[in-house]
Amino acid sequence: MEASRPLRGQRFMIVSLFLIFILCVLASINEFRYETLSKFGRCALSNIPQINDDSSSANLSAANSTSDDEIRILIGVLTLPDMYHKRHFLRMIYGSQSPAGARVDLKFVFCNLTKEDQHVLVALEIMRYDDIIIMNCTENMNNGKTYSYFSSLPGMLKGADRPYPPYHYVMKADDDTFFRLDKLVASLRPLPREDLYYGFVIPCHSMDPFVHYMSGMGYMVSWDLVEWISESDIAKNHTEGAEDLVFGSWLRDGRRAKNRYNAKWAMYNYPEPKDPCQHEFWPDTIAVHTVKTPEKWLRALKYFNFTSNLKPSKLYHIP
């Protein structure tokens, strides 16, 4: 028994060494396979274009960049702080329009807030929509509100992160005017982007934009004239009176707006009641003024088939 113990110990050592040898051989084979596969993988991947964060950012910036021929328009709707429902309605009207080749921003413009509820409700609107301009003035219609609007814009919109000009055209519009943005943009495309005055000539029978002035329903000027208004003593010293007439007098006295465009009769008053500035709806309409009641809005929207782009869905049924 004592003689057999060394023999068994020798056998154990031999078996252990043999197992260690086998394990080393297997490890060498696996290392060779891994290295071979790694080289093959690197070779295959070297032929695939690499996508990194920088190229993705560049592509995203290119997608979001504005085209050189894109028209930038600011429509400032002069209204009152308490007109919450009207603003919500107009957001639907203008937010549903996407004119090609243009960026059209809608802003609601009024003077300083005067009520506790306005401080909360208007603040909520700004947080949600960011489409309100509050000027440092006392609410009025013909005592400088239009001047405050135009003269404040250059300072408000100045910034290194904005293109120049921030807008090619700036409009003052009434809240009872319905603009069809695709027609508006199409009418602007061939026009100059400097020293331009655009709108519906008053009085109603006139067709000469150089004799009189543009109706307050909605008139527009190029950005260089906005800057001129902000710096001009002619405008600063004459702010009282019918705002559209006063605006026209600034340009006349300052010998500005050598380029003028009369959009009559694509702009007009609502067909009823009868007046010299109105006519029936027609397909090439740019703007309809004095749309003052829900019934008038409904009739206008139906005539222009405004909801034709409604997509079908299982969630609703609207015949």
Secondary structure, DSSP 8 states (H G I E B T S, - for coil): -TTHHHHHHHHHHHHHHHHHHHHHHHHHHHHHHHHHHHHHHHHHHTTS----HHHHHHHHHHHHS--TT-EEEEEEEE--TT-HHHHHHHHHHHHT---TTEEEEEEEEE----SHHHHHHHHHHHHHH--EEE-SS---SSBSHHHHHHHHHHHHH--TTS-SSS-SEEEEEETT-EE-HHHHHHHHTTS-SSSEEEE-EESTT---TTTSEE-TTEEEEEHHHHHHHHH-HHHHT--BS-HHHHHHHHHHHTT---EEEE-TTTEEE-SSS--TTB----TT-SEEE---SHHHHHHHHHHTTTTTT----TT----
